[in-house]
Amino acid sequence: MTTYTARPIDPTVLKELRSADDAGRRMVPVMDEEGGAPLRCCLRRSEPGERIALVSYAPLRRWAAQTGAEPGAYDEQGPVFVHAEECEGPAAGSGYPFVNAHRTVRRYSAEGHILGGELVDTLDDEAIRRAFSDPSVVLVHIRAVEYGCFFFEVRRA
């Protein structure tokens, strides 16, 4: 049985985003007074008092640059929260993050084109298996329903 892994933003990419994000803006760190921001660096919610930043991130564009895909109009960038400084990343065996959020499972082809999506109440291996049941799906993005924000990606093994 195949299991899938939530992929945080790569540490090398995080370093770049902390210098200048995918919209070309410098990072502006803030003290998170309330906590609860979905951090894409370590795939957990922030704790009160942590230094975080909201940066613009283009996950499909960065994937396309690695693979040679041409997503065209499907290329998009959006806001994501990250720690303002380097962090340890996700805890080992932490499973799928942000379980208390409504999510969509968005499927992409090798060209970087959207092949469809599914609104899921429960994000589990079965939801990811359904997404990858189409052999033309090579990449899956998990996104928030409320804002459409990118949460994390899953790639075909």
N, C-alpha and C positions, 0 to 999 in steps of 0.2 A: 504494500500500500504506500503510495506516494504521500509524503507530507510536504507542506509548503512553509516557507519562511518569509516573514515580513522583513523587508530590506529598508533600513534607515538610509538617510542621505549619507553617501560615502564621506569618510573623514577628509579626504583631499578636497572634495567639493565644498565641504563645510568651511574649510580654511579659506577657500576662494570667496565664498559667500560672506564670510565675516570681514573680508577686505572690501569687496564690492559685489553687490548682489547681481542677479541676472538682468536687472533693469539698469545697472550701472551706478546704483546708489551706495553710499557708504553705510555701514551698519550703525545703528543708533541703539546702544544697549539701554535697558531700563531695568529697574528693580521691580520684580513682579510682586506686588503687595498682596494680591488675593490668591495666587496660584491657580492651577487648573488649565493653563494653556497647553495645547497638544504639541509637544516638542518632537520635531522630526529627526533630531540628532540621536536621541536615545529611546524614542518611541514610548514615552510615558508623559503623564501630565506634570506640569511644573509644580513646585512646592512654593509656598509663600516665602519671599525673601531671596529667591534665586534671581540672578542677572540673566535676562533673556533678551532676544531681539526678534523683531518681525522683519523678515527679508523676503525679497521677491525671488522665486525659484522656478525654473523651467525644466521640469524633470524629463519630459518627452524630448525636448531639444538636446539635452545633454546625452540621453540615450541614443538619439539619432546620430549625434556626432561620433559616438563610439562604434555604431553599427553601419553607418552609411545610409541610413533610412532618410527619406524625404517626406516629413510629415505635412509639409505645406501649411494649409490653413488650420490644421489640427495642432500646430505648435502653439503653446500657450504658456504663460507664466502667471504665477499667483503668489499670494502671501503664505508664508510658513513661519512658525515659531521655532527658534533654535536657541540653545544656550549661547550666551555671549562669549564664553570661553570654551575651550576644548573640554569635552566630557568623556565618560567611559563608554558611551554607547549603550545599547540595550542590554539588559540582564540576560544571561544565558537561559534559554528555555522559557522565556517570558510569554510565548504564544503571540496571539494577535492582539495588538494594542487598541486602545480607545473603544472598548467594548460597549460603553454606554452612549455611543453616538450612532445616529442613523448613517448607513454607508451605502454607496453604490460601488459595484464592481465593474469597472470600465475595461473593456477588452481592446487590444491594439494588434494590428497586423505587422508583419516585418517591414512594411513601408511606413509605419507610424500612423496609420489611419484607424480611426475608431470603428470597431466592428460591432459595437453595441454595449449594453450595460445592463445591470440588474440591481434593483434596490433590494437589499437584504436586511432582515431584522437580526439575524445571527450570522456573524462572519466566522466561518469555520472551514476546515479542509474541503468539505463537500461543496461549499459555495465557490471555492477556488477551482475545484475539480470541474464543476459545471462550466466555469469560464474557459478552462483549458480543454474542454471536450471538443471544441472546434480546432482541428489541427492547424488552421491558419492563424490562431492566436499565439503570439510570442511574448506578450507583455501584458500585465494586468496592473492597473492603478486602482487603489482603494481611495475613495474620496468621500468627503463629508457632504451630506445632502443639503444641510442648512446653507452653506456658503460655497459649496463646490470645491473646497480646498483639497489639495493633495494631502493624503495621510501617509501612504507608503506604497511601494511597488512589490510585485511578486513576478519573478521571471520563470519561464519554462526551464526545467532542469536539463 
